[in-house]
Amino acid sequence: YLEIKYHCSQCGDEGFIDGMMCSCMKNMLKAEAYNKLNELSPLEFSSFENFSLDYYSETPCKDGEQSPRERMSLILSFCRRYAENFKKDSPSLLLTGNTGLGKTHLSLAIAREAIEKGFGVIYTSTQNMILNMEKEKFKSYYSENESEKLYTDCDLLIVDDLGTEYATAFSSASIYNVINSRIMRNKPTIISTNFSMRELEKYYTQRMVSRIIGNNIRLEFIGSDIRQKRIKR
């Protein structure tokens, strides 16, 4: 009963060993950094259970094609399996389609399940990711490359709304560096965009788009804006 039980047997919960930061402290700081980056993400509102197929039409867009509801049913099932079987070397995903079709919702549903399993997940819009990296580049009181390292090192990075950021040489290079680094390290990234592949090639370099297309499983969302349908109901 008098024996103290520490959470970390290596450092005795002091956080340091011989003046060096213990792995438990590093993990705590990393988890807090993830929480800070995710604090604006509506994770609690997005789950597979509250993703409704009722808003998607059963009428095919063209003769012989799947209806939006059929397509989205398959995508929903795929995303469920992806989340259930998520590992640190799971494949990367590219979610494409017009706005308001559920790309963000399913991305956050995957993030939520991965976090519950103990994985380090960062969800960010492209615009916020660029802003964070710009702060560190141009303001000396920020830790050098701290955000970029977190984006590169986390178990799962979710980049929402690729193509909505103000395009500059810095933003394009920064996005490419993060995505390419994760590809080289076999780390999964989920990217969502309202752009078609042709539009992406016009907005970014062909080199970057080629890396994304060649290393991500593409899920194409179809249908009409379900946000408008929810408002009408």
Buried (B, 14 or more C-beta within 10 A) or exposed (E): EEEEEEEBEEBEBEBEBEEEEBEBBEEBEBEEBBEEBBEEBEBEEBBBEEBEBEBBBEEBEEEEEBBBBBBBBEBBEBBBEBBEEBEEEBEBBBBBBBEBBBBBBBBBBBBBBBBEEEBBBBBBBBBBBBBBBBEBBEEEEBEEEBBBBBBBBBBBBBBBBBBBBEEEEEBBEBBBBBBBBBBEEEBBBBBBBBBEBEBBBEBBEEEBBEBBEEBBEEBEBBBBEBEEBEEEE
